[in-house]
Amino acid sequence: MVSDILAASGGVKQVICINWGTKYGAPFVNRLFAMVARNITPPFTFTCFTDNREGLRSEILCEDLPPLDVEMPVNTKGIWPKARLWGPELGSLKGPVLFLDLDLVVVGSLDAFFEIGGPNDIVMTRNQTTPLERLGQTSLFRFPVGKLVPLQEKFRADPQQVADEYEFEQRFVTRNAPGGAKFFPRRFVLHFRQDCRRPFPLNYFLPPQLPADARVVIFPRGLLPQHAIDGQFGYKGRVATPIDHIRGLFSPDRREKSPFRYLRHYILPSPWVAEHWRE
C-alpha cells in the first residue's frame, strides 16, 4: 500500500540536493547519489539543482538552479542560497521532497524519512547543538514543493535583515514553517562530533563510533567526511599522531584558545566513514 506521502509524489520517493560554485562539485553529488541508491527502496528519483552539470552521473536528474533575484546576505553564518528551493515550483517535481546536504554520510535506510508525518508536513532533523532550543536542522529535511513560498517571500523582501535576525537559515525555517515544523526521530540523524567522536581522553585511544540506530551522519561547521576518514584535526589537512597533537598544545600557532577544546578536537581515523562515503 502506497503511503499518503508517496501518493502525493506519484508513488516515488523524491530526493533532492543543490550544488553551486566550486566548493563541492560533481564528486560530492555523485557520491551522495550512490549512497542514496544503496539505502533506499525504489522507486526513487535523485534531482540535483545546479549551475554546472559537468561530470554528473547519468542517473542523476539535473535541473537549473531556481531563480532568486536577490543579493545574498554577507557576513552571515547560514547557507542562505538554499532559499532558491523555497519557490512555488521546483523543476518538474511535485509533492514532498527530501533534501540532503552534499557533505553528509548515509549509513542506513532512508525509507522511514518518507513515512513520518503527512504529505503536507515540513519535517526537519533536530539540531543537536542547541538542546534547549526547539531548533531544526536543514542538512536533511522534507517539505512539499511550494509550501515554503511564504519564507522565500519574507526573505526576498530584506535578505540581510532576515539573516541578521535569525543568523542561520535553519532557525528561519524552524520559526516560520507554515503550520509549524515537525521533527524526525533524534537518533535517525546524528552529529559526527557530538554523537560519534569519543569524549576526551578516549578520543586519543578509540576511533569515532557509529551507533547502530543511525541512518545519516552530518558533518557541520567545516568538518568534512574526508577529515574523519583521515583522522584530521583543525580541519586544514593536518594529520598527526596523538603524541604530536598533544605537543601542539604548546605551539604558538594553535588555533583553539582553550586547551581543553584543542584536546577534545583530536580524532583518530574513522574507517566506517570511508565504507559508506563512496560511489
C-alpha positions as a Markdown table, in Angstrom:
| # | Residue | x | y | z |
|---|---|---|---|---|
| 1 | Met | 0.0 | 0.0 | 0.0 |
| 2 | Val | 1.4 | 3.4 | -1.0 |
| 3 | Ser | 1.5 | 5.9 | 1.9 |
| 4 | Asp | -0.2 | 9.3 | 1.7 |
| 5 | Ile | 3.3 | 10.9 | 1.4 |
| 6 | Leu | 4.3 | 8.8 | -1.6 |
| 7 | Ala | 0.9 | 9.1 | -3.2 |
| 8 | Ala | 1.4 | 12.9 | -3.2 |
| 9 | Ser | 4.5 | 12.4 | -5.3 |
| 10 | Gly | 3.2 | 9.8 | -7.7 |
| 11 | Gly | 4.4 | 6.8 | -5.6 |
| 12 | Val | 8.1 | 7.9 | -6.0 |
| 13 | Lys | 10.5 | 8.9 | -3.2 |
| 14 | Gln | 11.9 | 12.2 | -4.4 |
| 15 | Val | 15.4 | 13.1 | -3.1 |
| 16 | Ile | 17.0 | 16.5 | -4.0 |
| 17 | Cys | 20.2 | 18.3 | -3.4 |
| 18 | Ile | 21.7 | 21.7 | -4.5 |
| 19 | Asn | 25.1 | 22.5 | -5.8 |
| 20 | Trp | 26.6 | 25.8 | -6.8 |
| 21 | Gly | 30.0 | 27.3 | -7.2 |
| 22 | Thr | 33.2 | 25.2 | -6.8 |
| 23 | Lys | 33.3 | 24.2 | -3.1 |
| 24 | Tyr | 31.8 | 20.7 | -3.7 |
| 25 | Gly | 31.1 | 19.8 | -7.3 |
| 26 | Ala | 30.4 | 16.5 | -9.2 |
| 27 | Pro | 32.4 | 14.1 | -6.9 |
| 28 | Phe | 30.2 | 15.1 | -3.9 |
| 29 | Val | 27.0 | 14.9 | -5.9 |
| 30 | Asn | 27.8 | 11.5 | -7.4 |
| 31 | Arg | 28.9 | 10.1 | -4.1 |
| 32 | Leu | 25.6 | 11.3 | -2.5 |
| 33 | Phe | 23.6 | 9.7 | -5.2 |
| 34 | Ala | 25.4 | 6.4 | -4.8 |
| 35 | Met | 24.8 | 6.4 | -1.0 |
| 36 | Val | 21.1 | 7.2 | -1.5 |
| 37 | Ala | 20.8 | 4.4 | -4.2 |
| 38 | Arg | 22.3 | 1.9 | -1.8 |
| 39 | Asn | 20.0 | 2.9 | 1.1 |
| 40 | Ile | 16.5 | 3.4 | -0.4 |
| 41 | Thr | 13.8 | 1.1 | -1.7 |
| 42 | Pro | 12.8 | 2.0 | -5.3 |
| 43 | Pro | 11.2 | 3.7 | -7.0 |
| 44 | Phe | 13.0 | 6.9 | -6.3 |
| 45 | Thr | 14.4 | 9.9 | -8.1 |
| 46 | Phe | 17.5 | 11.9 | -7.3 |
| 47 | Thr | 17.5 | 15.5 | -8.6 |
| 48 | Cys | 20.4 | 18.0 | -8.4 |
| 49 | Phe | 19.7 | 21.7 | -8.8 |
| 50 | Thr | 23.0 | 23.1 | -10.1 |
| 51 | Asp | 24.8 | 25.6 | -12.1 |
| 52 | Asn | 27.3 | 23.0 | -13.5 |
| 53 | Arg | 26.2 | 19.6 | -14.8 |
| 54 | Glu | 29.7 | 18.5 | -15.9 |
| 55 | Gly | 30.8 | 15.2 | -14.6 |
| 56 | Leu | 27.5 | 14.2 | -13.0 |
| 57 | Arg | 26.3 | 10.6 | -13.3 |
| 58 | Ser | 23.7 | 9.9 | -16.0 |
| 59 | Glu | 21.2 | 8.5 | -13.4 |
| 60 | Ile | 21.1 | 12.0 | -11.7 |
| 61 | Leu | 18.3 | 14.2 | -12.9 |
| 62 | Cys | 19.7 | 17.7 | -13.3 |
| 63 | Glu | 17.7 | 21.0 | -13.1 |
| 64 | Asp | 19.0 | 24.5 | -13.3 |
| 65 | Leu | 19.3 | 26.5 | -10.1 |
| 66 | Pro | 15.8 | 28.0 | -9.4 |
| 67 | Pro | 16.0 | 31.8 | -9.9 |
| 68 | Leu | 16.2 | 34.0 | -6.8 |
| 69 | Asp | 16.8 | 37.6 | -7.8 |
| 70 | Val | 18.1 | 39.0 | -4.6 |
| 71 | Glu | 21.5 | 40.0 | -3.2 |
| 72 | Met | 22.6 | 37.3 | -0.8 |
| 73 | Pro | 23.4 | 38.3 | 2.8 |
| 74 | Val | 27.1 | 38.9 | 3.6 |
| 75 | Asn | 29.0 | 38.1 | 6.8 |
| 76 | Thr | 26.3 | 35.6 | 7.9 |
| 77 | Lys | 26.7 | 32.0 | 9.1 |
| 78 | Gly | 23.7 | 30.5 | 7.4 |
| 79 | Ile | 23.7 | 28.8 | 3.9 |
| 80 | Trp | 21.1 | 31.2 | 2.5 |
| 81 | Pro | 21.3 | 30.2 | -1.2 |
| 82 | Lys | 19.2 | 27.2 | -0.1 |
| 83 | Ala | 16.3 | 29.7 | -0.3 |
| 84 | Arg | 16.3 | 29.0 | -4.0 |
| 85 | Leu | 14.4 | 25.8 | -3.2 |
| 86 | Trp | 11.6 | 27.6 | -1.4 |
| 87 | Gly | 9.7 | 28.8 | -4.5 |
| 88 | Pro | 6.3 | 27.8 | -5.9 |
| 89 | Glu | 7.9 | 25.4 | -8.4 |
| 90 | Leu | 10.9 | 23.1 | -8.1 |
| 91 | Gly | 11.7 | 21.9 | -11.6 |
| 92 | Ser | 9.3 | 19.1 | -12.6 |
| 93 | Leu | 8.8 | 17.9 | -9.1 |
| 94 | Lys | 5.5 | 17.9 | -7.2 |
| 95 | Gly | 4.7 | 16.9 | -3.7 |
| 96 | Pro | 7.0 | 16.0 | -0.8 |
| 97 | Val | 10.8 | 16.1 | -1.4 |
| 98 | Leu | 13.6 | 15.0 | 0.9 |
| 99 | Phe | 16.6 | 17.5 | 0.8 |
| 100 | Leu | 20.1 | 16.3 | 1.6 |
| 101 | Asp | 23.3 | 18.3 | 2.1 |
| 102 | Leu | 26.2 | 17.2 | -0.1 |
| 103 | Asp | 28.6 | 16.6 | 2.8 |
| 104 | Leu | 26.5 | 14.2 | 4.9 |
| 105 | Val | 27.0 | 10.4 | 5.0 |
| 106 | Val | 24.1 | 8.0 | 4.6 |
| 107 | Val | 24.7 | 4.9 | 6.8 |
| 108 | Gly | 21.2 | 3.3 | 6.9 |
| 109 | Ser | 17.8 | 3.1 | 5.2 |
| 110 | Leu | 16.2 | 6.4 | 4.1 |
| 111 | Asp | 12.7 | 4.8 | 3.7 |
| 112 | Ala | 11.4 | 6.0 | 7.1 |
| 113 | Phe | 12.0 | 9.6 | 6.1 |
| 114 | Phe | 9.1 | 9.2 | 3.7 |
| 115 | Glu | 6.9 | 7.5 | 6.3 |
| 116 | Ile | 6.8 | 10.0 | 9.1 |
| 117 | Gly | 4.2 | 12.8 | 9.2 |
| 118 | Gly | 1.8 | 13.7 | 6.4 |
| 119 | Pro | 2.3 | 14.8 | 2.8 |
| 120 | Asn | 1.8 | 18.4 | 3.6 |
| 121 | Asp | 4.2 | 18.5 | 6.6 |
| 122 | Ile | 7.6 | 20.2 | 6.9 |
| 123 | Val | 9.7 | 17.6 | 8.8 |
| 124 | Met | 13.2 | 18.6 | 10.0 |
| 125 | Thr | 16.2 | 17.0 | 11.6 |
| 126 | Arg | 16.7 | 18.0 | 15.2 |
| 127 | Asn | 19.6 | 20.4 | 15.8 |
| 128 | Gln | 21.7 | 18.6 | 18.4 |
| 129 | Thr | 23.9 | 21.6 | 19.2 |
| 130 | Thr | 21.1 | 23.6 | 20.8 |
| 131 | Pro | 19.3 | 21.2 | 23.1 |
| 132 | Leu | 17.4 | 23.9 | 25.0 |
| 133 | Glu | 16.1 | 25.5 | 21.7 |
| 134 | Arg | 13.5 | 23.7 | 19.6 |
| 135 | Leu | 15.5 | 24.1 | 16.5 |
| 136 | Gly | 15.6 | 22.2 | 13.3 |
| 137 | Gln | 18.5 | 21.3 | 11.0 |
| 138 | Thr | 18.3 | 21.8 | 7.3 |
| 139 | Ser | 21.1 | 19.4 | 6.4 |
| 140 | Leu | 18.2 | 16.9 | 5.9 |
| 141 | Phe | 14.6 | 17.9 | 5.9 |
| 142 | Arg | 11.4 | 17.1 | 4.0 |
| 143 | Phe | 8.9 | 19.6 | 2.6 |
| 144 | Pro | 6.2 | 19.8 | 0.0 |
| 145 | Val | 7.1 | 21.7 | -3.2 |
| 146 | Gly | 5.6 | 25.2 | -2.8 |
| 147 | Lys | 4.9 | 25.0 | 0.9 |
| 148 | Leu | 7.9 | 27.3 | 1.7 |
| 149 | Val | 6.8 | 30.2 | -0.6 |
| 150 | Pro | 6.0 | 32.5 | 2.4 |
| 151 | Leu | 9.5 | 32.0 | 3.7 |
| 152 | Gln | 11.0 | 32.9 | 0.3 |
| 153 | Glu | 8.8 | 36.0 | 0.0 |
| 154 | Lys | 9.8 | 37.2 | 3.5 |
| 155 | Phe | 13.5 | 36.5 | 2.8 |
| 156 | Arg | 13.3 | 38.3 | -0.6 |
| 157 | Ala | 11.8 | 41.4 | 1.0 |
| 158 | Asp | 15.0 | 42.0 | 3.0 |
| 159 | Pro | 17.6 | 39.2 | 2.9 |
| 160 | Gln | 20.2 | 40.9 | 5.1 |
| 161 | Gln | 17.6 | 41.8 | 7.8 |
| 162 | Val | 16.3 | 38.2 | 7.9 |
| 163 | Ala | 19.9 | 36.9 | 8.1 |
| 164 | Asp | 20.8 | 39.3 | 10.9 |
| 165 | Glu | 17.7 | 38.4 | 12.9 |
| 166 | Tyr | 17.8 | 34.6 | 12.5 |
| 167 | Glu | 21.6 | 34.1 | 11.9 |
| 168 | Phe | 21.1 | 30.6 | 10.4 |
| 169 | Glu | 18.6 | 29.7 | 7.7 |
| 170 | Gln | 17.6 | 26.6 | 9.7 |
| 171 | Arg | 16.4 | 28.9 | 12.5 |
| 172 | Phe | 14.4 | 30.9 | 10.0 |
| 173 | Val | 12.8 | 27.8 | 8.6 |
| 174 | Thr | 12.0 | 26.4 | 12.0 |
| 175 | Arg | 10.5 | 29.6 | 13.3 |
| 176 | Asn | 8.5 | 30.4 | 10.2 |
| 177 | Ala | 7.5 | 27.0 | 8.7 |
| 178 | Pro | 3.8 | 27.2 | 7.6 |
| 179 | Gly | 1.8 | 25.0 | 10.0 |
| 180 | Gly | 4.9 | 24.6 | 12.2 |
| 181 | Ala | 7.9 | 22.3 | 11.9 |
| 182 | Lys | 7.8 | 18.6 | 12.8 |
| 183 | Phe | 10.9 | 16.5 | 13.6 |
| 184 | Phe | 12.3 | 13.2 | 12.6 |
| 185 | Pro | 13.4 | 10.9 | 15.5 |
| 186 | Arg | 16.5 | 12.2 | 17.2 |
| 187 | Arg | 18.6 | 9.1 | 16.5 |
| 188 | Phe | 17.9 | 9.0 | 12.8 |
| 189 | Val | 20.3 | 11.8 | 12.0 |
| 190 | Leu | 23.5 | 12.1 | 14.1 |
| 191 | His | 26.0 | 14.8 | 14.5 |
| 192 | Phe | 29.6 | 13.4 | 13.9 |
| 193 | Arg | 31.3 | 15.5 | 16.6 |
| 194 | Gln | 28.6 | 15.1 | 19.2 |
| 195 | Asp | 27.4 | 11.6 | 18.6 |
| 196 | Cys | 30.3 | 9.7 | 17.1 |
| 197 | Arg | 33.5 | 11.3 | 18.2 |
| 198 | Arg | 34.8 | 9.9 | 21.5 |
| 199 | Pro | 35.0 | 12.3 | 24.5 |
| 200 | Phe | 38.4 | 13.3 | 25.8 |
| 201 | Pro | 40.6 | 11.5 | 26.7 |
| 202 | Leu | 39.1 | 8.4 | 24.9 |
| 203 | Asn | 39.4 | 10.2 | 21.6 |
| 204 | Tyr | 43.2 | 9.6 | 21.7 |
| 205 | Phe | 42.7 | 5.8 | 22.0 |
| 206 | Leu | 39.4 | 4.9 | 20.3 |
| 207 | Pro | 38.2 | 5.9 | 16.8 |
| 208 | Pro | 34.8 | 7.6 | 16.4 |
| 209 | Gln | 31.9 | 5.2 | 16.7 |
| 210 | Leu | 28.9 | 4.6 | 14.5 |
| 211 | Pro | 25.8 | 4.0 | 16.7 |
| 212 | Ala | 23.7 | 1.1 | 15.4 |
| 213 | Asp | 20.5 | 3.1 | 15.1 |
| 214 | Ala | 22.0 | 5.8 | 12.9 |
| 215 | Arg | 20.7 | 6.4 | 9.4 |
| 216 | Val | 22.5 | 9.6 | 8.4 |
| 217 | Val | 25.6 | 11.3 | 9.9 |
| 218 | Ile | 26.0 | 15.1 | 9.4 |
| 219 | Phe | 29.3 | 17.0 | 9.4 |
| 220 | Pro | 28.6 | 20.7 | 10.1 |
| 221 | Arg | 30.9 | 23.6 | 10.8 |
| 222 | Gly | 33.9 | 22.8 | 8.5 |
| 223 | Leu | 34.5 | 19.2 | 9.3 |
| 224 | Leu | 34.1 | 17.0 | 6.2 |
| 225 | Pro | 33.8 | 13.2 | 5.9 |
| 226 | Gln | 37.3 | 13.1 | 4.4 |
| 227 | His | 38.7 | 14.7 | 7.6 |
| 228 | Ala | 37.0 | 11.9 | 9.6 |
| 229 | Ile | 38.4 | 9.2 | 7.3 |
| 230 | Asp | 42.0 | 10.6 | 7.6 |
| 231 | Gly | 41.8 | 11.5 | 11.3 |
| 232 | Gln | 42.5 | 15.2 | 10.7 |
| 233 | Phe | 42.2 | 17.8 | 13.4 |
| 234 | Gly | 41.9 | 21.5 | 12.9 |
| 235 | Tyr | 40.2 | 20.7 | 9.6 |
| 236 | Lys | 43.1 | 22.1 | 7.5 |
| 237 | Gly | 44.7 | 19.0 | 6.3 |
| 238 | Arg | 46.9 | 18.3 | 9.3 |
| 239 | Val | 47.2 | 14.7 | 10.3 |
| 240 | Ala | 49.1 | 13.8 | 13.5 |
| 241 | Thr | 49.8 | 11.1 | 15.9 |
| 242 | Pro | 48.3 | 11.5 | 19.4 |
| 243 | Ile | 51.7 | 12.5 | 20.8 |
| 244 | Asp | 52.3 | 15.1 | 18.1 |
| 245 | His | 48.9 | 16.5 | 18.7 |
| 246 | Ile | 49.5 | 16.9 | 22.4 |
| 247 | Arg | 52.8 | 18.6 | 21.7 |
| 248 | Gly | 50.8 | 21.0 | 19.5 |
| 249 | Leu | 49.1 | 22.2 | 22.7 |
| 250 | Phe | 52.3 | 24.3 | 23.3 |
| 251 | Ser | 52.5 | 25.7 | 19.7 |
| 252 | Pro | 52.1 | 29.4 | 19.2 |
| 253 | Asp | 50.1 | 28.6 | 16.0 |
| 254 | Arg | 47.4 | 26.7 | 17.9 |
| 255 | Arg | 44.1 | 27.7 | 16.6 |
| 256 | Glu | 41.9 | 27.0 | 19.6 |
| 257 | Lys | 42.4 | 29.3 | 22.5 |
| 258 | Ser | 41.0 | 26.8 | 25.1 |
| 259 | Pro | 43.5 | 23.9 | 25.8 |
| 260 | Phe | 40.6 | 21.6 | 26.6 |
| 261 | Arg | 38.8 | 22.5 | 23.3 |
| 262 | Tyr | 42.0 | 21.8 | 21.5 |
| 263 | Leu | 42.5 | 18.4 | 23.1 |
| 264 | Arg | 38.9 | 17.2 | 22.6 |
| 265 | His | 39.0 | 18.0 | 18.9 |
| 266 | Tyr | 41.5 | 15.3 | 18.1 |
| 267 | Ile | 40.1 | 12.3 | 16.2 |
| 268 | Leu | 41.6 | 9.0 | 15.1 |
| 269 | Pro | 40.8 | 7.8 | 11.5 |
| 270 | Ser | 37.2 | 6.5 | 11.1 |
| 271 | Pro | 37.1 | 3.5 | 8.7 |
| 272 | Trp | 33.4 | 3.3 | 8.8 |
| 273 | Val | 33.0 | 6.7 | 7.2 |
| 274 | Ala | 35.1 | 5.5 | 4.2 |
| 275 | Glu | 32.9 | 2.4 | 4.0 |
| 276 | His | 29.8 | 4.4 | 3.5 |
| 277 | Trp | 31.1 | 7.7 | 1.9 |
| 278 | Arg | 31.8 | 6.3 | -1.6 |
| 279 | Glu | 30.4 | 5.8 | -5.0 |
